[in-house]
Amino acid sequence: MSKELHAQQAALEELWRQGLSGRELLHRHTTLVDDFISARFSGSPAVQKNRGKIALVALGGYGRRELYPFSDIDLLLLHDRRSGKIMQEVSETILYPLWDAGFEVGHSVRRIKDAIRFAGEDFFFQVALLDARLLAGSKTLFAKLQTRYQKKILYGNRHKFVKTMEEFRTERRNKYGSHAYLLEPHIKEGKGGMRDIQAMLWVAGAVFGLSGLNAMRDAGILTLEDQEKFSKSWNMLARIRNRLHYISRRKNDQLHFDYQEEMAAAFGYQDKDGKLAVEQFMRDVYGHLQNIAVTTDLFFEHVAEVLGLNDKNNRERTLEKAIVERGGYLHLSNPSELEERPHIMMRLFLQAGRTGLPLHHRLRQQISSHLYLVDDQFRSSRRVVKPFLEVLVQAENPLPVLESMLETGLLTTYLPEFAGIESLAQHDLYHIYTVDRHQLQTVAELAILRQEQQELFNALAGPHLLYLAALLHDIGKGRHADHSKIGAAMIKDIGMRFGFAQEEIDTLSFLVRYHLFLPENGLRRDLEDQEFIRQTAELIGSTDRLTMLYLLSIADSRATGPSAWSTWKATLMAELYLKVKSCLDAVCSPGTDTKNAEDQGVSWLRQLVLNLTADIPDLRIPVQDLPADYLTGFTPELVVRHLLLHRDNNLQLQQKILLFPEQRPGYWSLLMLSKDRAGLLAKLCGVLALHNFSVLAAQIFTWPDGTVVDVLDVQPVLDTEFAEQNWRIMEEDLNKAVNYRLDIGLQLHNKKQAFGTKPRRQVQQLEMKVILDNESSRRFTVIEVYGGDAPGALYQLTQTLSDFGLDIHRARIATEVEQLIDVFYVLTRDGKKLTDPTEQEKVRKTLLTIIGREEND
């Protein structure tokens, strides 16, 4: 008989392919399974012979007639005392065919008293019974269960029921995300998902005896407009969840990146107006999730107020003219205040920021209905600008305040420029939030940073500019052009509207234009290059701007997601900040003789090393012979350590390569000492890839005696502790590789094949390009390679540069989720820049081939 069910399910799936969708598909699927199960029950010999009473009951989603293609079926076999002996036979009659048909079935066999007792102990079973539906069997027994359930479980326990539901809502949001704007939303459990819908309906039924949205509308809890919007969003989520189940062929409720483009196409979205179809689709998805989240949150606030669950003193306290606190919420003392004094809208949010109190849900609805008062005069009024900026700067926890301002519509009405990025998806794995929520999170990160970096904040002349830049740094996104440049122009209009002085407008625009400068260059540029530091100082212009840019960069990175921030990145950005700050403090200001300053610095460092080694005998190389760029690359203490290792291991270094690992905060530093030989760095990078390491940066030096001193900063790809790593084996493999006893290319190919030949589909559009630059560095040719992150790519790139006769002196390797960005500082074998155009083009095309991009001649 399960073959018959399979055939019916296949026919239903075909109807889905033809357009049947949403909740209608669920009802059809539920009816199909109802008929199958009821027939098995009615046809059971044990049921037919039974003299007692049995009721077959559907629970949970199946009970609500919301059976998704691959969802579980929850059943309760209810029986009286006389039927107990045959229940195993009855359950097997039903369960075996369902299992044969591929269903996962949750079931229990209970008498009424057992079911009620268990409902009192287990909240999930308790709410499952709210959706109980009789499939077959005794109506009398089922009615008794419902009566006993109402009397024993619900009556007198409404407060406990709602509080427990709220606890599970909080727990769920902590686990699946506290807002509806995660870039891979969980359609069932995430905020604004199916579980929020069910929670609202469960409470409406348990507390008010209301069954469904129509009843809630009739009771005045929902307006007709709210009901229609809610139903539309509910149906859209049902369509998405149906499709997720069908295309993944399993119970899958998370809208992963891998499915988003396919979903967008299936729902008829197309690229237009510079926006990708998938971005438009996801923007609508977030709108539906947010609609459900806001509606259900307001409902739970209403329930808490009706039941008096807030445990707050309802005595009214005046906070300022027209604004009062009552019952733990902000209220207006007179509802007509908004009409008479529109600027009070912004002052309400300022009070929310100062006190930490939320706006009452009816007040939020009132603000939303008065947005027509926000006109050009309102937007430029100092009575509004001042409290708005104070919200950003003064709120101890600005995130909930700004979220509420966004949800009421005030933020986008007050700042129309913000509307362009509202719910805008960023189709990559780098960000975890939509653009609007990312910007709110950046302001929140600044508030946290203010406690960590009080000295830096206290020195700022205009912190309001920093906070406003944080809120608006990405407003130029969504146009598939340089969002930093677009945003810098847009924010000038806002600054003028706010009445800022021209210098403040210029600073605000500068922060938005260059908000990516420090993280990008900190990871990619040689921070020992004094010319680069001087150029950066000249670009930024003042310590105040530098500090704001630094703080904004940290907050932005933290708000982007865990992939965008690390101890390593923090170290590099701090180093760049301090070096540029020193430069701005006149060490290398414009007009300074940079070459002379560098020579003086090298002489000073060399003398420090001489002082430290004065009593150390038998060094194998004079300190006076150490190269200038080597001395500026390390602290004097590290230079002395290298000299001692060189002396103490001199005989071994004649025959083999030695590795000296050291644990650092956030990364591991790997020192390699060796006699010079061609392709050495490439071999090391290859061996590191074989041993599951990613390279973050490299410093490469050769002493006059031919000793290679390379220092690579690395991180383990796997979750490995420093003490667990077998460095001796890695050293042996490296020596085998340089002596042609280990074919690294073949080993990396085999390693890649072992993990499967089908790569994970890339989400974002990767940059695939090679840039040769002779301007950024006075000494070196800088080669930037942008490609996909793949095992062994760094080995191939470094080996190719060696094959072209190029020596790598510095390297920065920035892997940003799927995007690999390698920056090499190279010289030809005779110590010169690569200037020959023909050779440059050969190098460029070869590197492009390695990263997988072919160009048409």
Protein Blocks (a to p, Z undefined) as FASTA:
>chain_A
ZZmmmmmmmmmmmmmmnopgcjllmmmmmmmmmmmmmmmmmmpmklmmpmbdcddddehj
llnopacfkbccdddddddfklmmmmmmmmmmmmmmmmmnopacddddddfklmmmmmmm
mmklmmmmmmgccfbdjfklmmmmmmmmmmmmmnoplmmmmmmmmmmmmmmmmmnopbfk
bfbdcfklmghiaklmmmmmmmmmmmnopgcjklmmmnomacfklmmmmmmmmmmmmmmm
mmmmmmnopacfbdcfklmmmmmmmnopaceehiafklmmmmmmmmmmmmmmmmmmmmmm
mmmmmnopnopafbdcdfbghiaceehiacdfblklmmmmmmlmmmmmmmmmmnopacdf
klmmmmmmmmmmmcfklmmpmklmmmmmmmmmmmmblmlmmmmmmmnommmmmmmmlmmm
goiacddfkbmbdfklmmmmmmmmmmmmmmmmmmlmmmpmblmlmmmmmmmmmmmgonlp
afklmmmmmmmmmmmmnopafklmmmmmmmmmmmmmmmmmmmmmcfklmklmmmmmmmno
paklmmmmmmmmmmmmmmnomklgcfklmmmmmmmmmmmmmmmnomagghiafklmmmmm
mmmmmmmmmmmmmmpghiabdfklpcfklmmmpcfklmmmmmmmmmmmmmmmmmmccddd
dddehiacddddddddehklmmmmmmmmmnopacfbdcddddfkopacdddddddfbdcd
fklpcfklmmmmmmmmmnopacfklmmmmmmmmnojbdcddfbdcdddddddfklpmkbc
cddddddddehklmmmmmmmmmnopacfbdcdddehjaccdddddddfkopacfbfklmm
mmmmmmmmmnopacdZZ
